[in-house]
């Protein structure tokens, strides 16, 4: 077996467990940063879940396909940023979203 074969095998194993890993990461984030989750926001939670799994897929693709990192933010990252801005009351700070 080559290094590429080994990396592909690891990546395939991680992809099979992606839903479980995404759930564990999201749970850990909620445990470590509870103040961010004071308000239950389903849109933010959905965006976060997609962002976590998308990030893991990007890493796996980069490892197995030897792709360079993206040069611009993906649509998922932009959506996540918009949700984060909407989540915070930035209008109170004199900044408009």
Residue pairs with C-beta under 8 A, 6 or more apart in sequence:
4 64
7 63
7 64
8 64
10 63
11 60
11 63
11 64
14 21
14 56
14 60
15 57
15 60
18 53
18 56
18 57
19 53
21 56
22 49
22 52
22 53
22 56
25 52
26 45
26 48
26 49
26 52
29 36
29 48
30 37
39 87
41 83
41 87
43 83
43 86
44 83
44 84
44 86
44 87
47 76
47 79
47 80
47 83
48 80
48 83
50 76
50 79
50 80
51 76
51 77
51 80
54 74
54 76
54 77
58 69
58 70
58 74
61 67
62 68
62 69
73 81
85 97
86 97
90 96
90 97
91 97
